[in-house]
Amino acid sequence: MSGVAPLKRFAQQGFTPSRRSAEQGVESLRRSAQQGFTLLEMLVALAIFSLAGLALVRLQAVSVRTAADLDARLLAEITARNIAFERMTDPVAVTGGGGTVMNAGREFQWTQTAAPTSDKRLMQITVTVSSGPGQSPAVLSIVRPVS
């Protein structure tokens, strides 16, 4: 009896039971095109699309940051090659040192170290160029004759 009373009360309030009756048939259980979506379905769909949108925004931010890092790294490598070429062609003996240099409108800090090799006629020069804090430095090692 307890199961029948709530069904009558729902019917009095305007709600229909969720069971299929012989009068309703199969067609009444399917959603018609005129009914549309419920508010809950729309909220769930909106939540899913917003999560996908946030993931795309984060991906875009990572892509932009990576492209900027690659640009700075490429310019640091070009600067390291320029300094290494100067050291290869410098008639004066190379020692350690460092400084700052402008390249493509950016300022780079560089250091160089000179070390003898097992062959006394050659010297190894390592040039390190950094484009700023948080950036990985470009390191280039060359070997040149001792002058």
Secondary structure, 3 states (H helix, E strand, C coil): CCCHHHHHHHHHCCCCCCCCCCCCCCHHHCCCCCCCCCHHHHHHHHHHHHHHHHHHHHHHHHHHHHHHHHHHHHHHHHHHHHHHHHHHHCCCCCCCEEEEEEECCEEEEEEEEEEECCCCCEEEEEEEEECCCCCCCEEEEEEEECC
